[in-house]
């Protein structure tokens, strides 16, 4: 089941197709970011140019995603997740020791980096809210998350896995922060600290060979895991909710499988083009999550929790939210993030569109 399937059941076919298109678009930047990250690793380790490295990584991920589908992604995700956890723990311990011990690393962290709440000014507050909205809400309206929940053995397993994954996410996310803090001590004052390839360079230049093998195994595993899911999720939507319903005749199982595999290749090619055009990982991931938030999150939440939500409201919310984001993001120069007016506009459109006649 896909998120657009939920839209079809709750709002109808038109809302399903609009939601499907929005979701496919939102994944391009996310998949491209993973390809850039994979390319950076290959570049650091092999010395090959970034563009060639991105191409090699994309081909590798596309092949095993096309060949194995959701089963291959799930199995490799499990194996890769174990490698990620083990690798991060060893690297963190070694980096702390190399940088002079935990107390030294902790003392080097600027006080501003330990501040949970923003400064009491409008720009800091809106930036803080925007960051939480992207991470906490934008990721919910994501097909790869939805896909994994629906692939669980039963509802109980899906719920327990969600809580367990959330706990691991919070715990393990601390480790890269510690590693980067240690790396800052090692490269204090160096321009290399602001490079996206900083961490791989630190590992190559300062860590023993066994740890290099463990680290790059864990890092490549993490990126491959994320990248394969980022390609398969929109490909599933493209084939299931856009190609299949609009095909002039009913597709057989074999034809539908071929359509899904073709969709994987199409998504991978578009993401590859984006990754070669724009190689800023942070920007690619951020804009991908923001677009999902402003277009899909509100009507999806309304479909689950608001009985008064209508197809008209959902369609208006998706269109108004995404258009407002584009206007504020590319057309206007404001001190606040474009997602704030776009999300508010989408919410208002959902409410106003659902008032009156029910559709």
WOFENTA-V12038 format. One record per residue. PHI is phi as a letter, one per 20 degrees, with the letter a starting at -180 (999 if undefined). Layout:
phi
PHI
PHI
This chain:
phi
999
d
f
g
f
f
f
f
f
e
d
o
f
f
f
g
f
f
f
f
f
f
f
f
f
f
e
g
f
f
f
f
f
f
f
f
f
f
f
f
f
f
f
f
f
d
n
f
f
f
f
f
f
f
f
f
f
f
f
g
f
f
f
f
f
f
f
d
m
f
f
f
f
f
f
f
g
f
f
f
f
f
f
f
f
f
f
f
f
f
f
f
f
f
f
f
f
f
e
o
o
f
f
f
f
f
f
e
f
g
g
f
f
e
e
f
e
f
f
f
c
f
f
f
f
f
f
f
f
f
f
f
f
f
f
e
d
f
f
f
e
c
f
f
f
f
f
f
f
f
e
f
f
b
f
f
f
f
f
f
f
f
f
f
f
f
f
f
g
f
f
f
f
f
f
f
f
f
f
f
f
f
f
f
f
f
d
g
n
e
f
f
f
e
e
f
e
g
f
g
f
f
f
f
e
c
d
f
g
f
f
f
f
f
f
f
f
f
f
f
f
f
f
f
g
f
f
f
f
f
e
f
g
f
f
f
f
g
f
f
d
d
f
g
f
e
f
f
c
f
e
f
g
f
f
f
f
f
f
f
f
f
f
g
f
f
f
f
f
f
f
f
f
f
f
f
e
c
d
e
f
f
f
f
f
f
f
f
f
f
f
f
f
f
d
d
g
f
f
f
f
f
f
e
c
c
f
e
f
c
f
f
f
f
f
f
f
f
f
f
f
f
f
f
f
f
f
f
f
d
d
c
d
c
e
d
f
f
f
f
f
f
f
f
f
f
f
f
f
f
f
f
f
e
f
n
f
e
c
